[in-house]
Amino acid sequence: MGIGQLSVRATTAYEALPVTNARVRVLGPNGAVLYETHTDASGNTHLMDLTAPDVDHTLDPDYTQPAYSVTEVEVSAPGFVTAHITNVEIVDTQHSILPVEMEPLTNEPGHTTDYYKDIAPVALLLPYPYRKEGPPGTPATGHTLAVFNPMLREAPRIEPVTSPMDDSADPANSPQTRVHNEVFIPDYITVHLGTPSNHAARNVRVPFAQYIKNVTSDNVCQGLFSRGLSKVVTNHHATYKQAHTM
């Protein structure tokens, strides 16, 4: 077994404000409390060490079990709805950051004091979808997952996980195939904070939308800066040349 690290970031008002002194409990599979701590002035907890399968399993193509462990996290604070997040993934040697958006309590009729969120398993680890039956385009149904939307205050519902595989794919002939015919945009991606050869650099898990926004903004700023600098140099050269030809 290996060791992965988890920290929790509690915010409110769409991540605009940190939730200070929120109580965070990390629970094991049997409900035992592994950690109980509180967020700091920035809404973050300290790093918590948790066991996970050895990272070497991620490089073994014959390893069919999840190469991560899961835990449950409960976040509560006065004046806020208590958050219960299950199946939080812990990966050996990696620091996982769990962002939790805390929703203020209100006096509205039917307002709940708890909300529950179940993190779906990694799609590549789900069993190969069952053979499709029916005309082309019929989705193959695999596992079912509980879905909860706290913003809409919906009750937990069960939805089938559908996988739009190529109709020609046959589990019997290609058991390792995981090629989809549609583009899937992830909720989170892992970013390596360094060059590929820099093994000392950290890996962080960030929202995909935030990553795209930051990368796009950086490229746009670099482009504007380079064009602006080029224009300044060109104008300076033209002025210098004109001054010396008069």
Secondary structure as UniProt FT lines:
FT   STRAND          2..12
FT   TURN            13..16
FT   STRAND          17..18
FT   TURN            20..21
FT   STRAND          23..27
FT   TURN            29..30
FT   STRAND          33..38
FT   TURN            41..42
FT   STRAND          48..52
FT   HELIX           55..59
FT   TURN            61..62
FT   STRAND          69..76
FT   TURN            78..79
FT   STRAND          82..90
FT   TURN            92..93
FT   STRAND          95..101
FT   TURN            109..110
FT   STRAND          114..118
FT   HELIX           123..125
FT   TURN            136..137
FT   STRAND          140..147
FT   TURN            150..153
FT   STRAND          157..163
FT   TURN            167..168
FT   TURN            171..173
FT   TURN            175..176
FT   STRAND          188..192
FT   TURN            196..197
FT   TURN            199..200
FT   STRAND          203..207
FT   HELIX           208..245
//
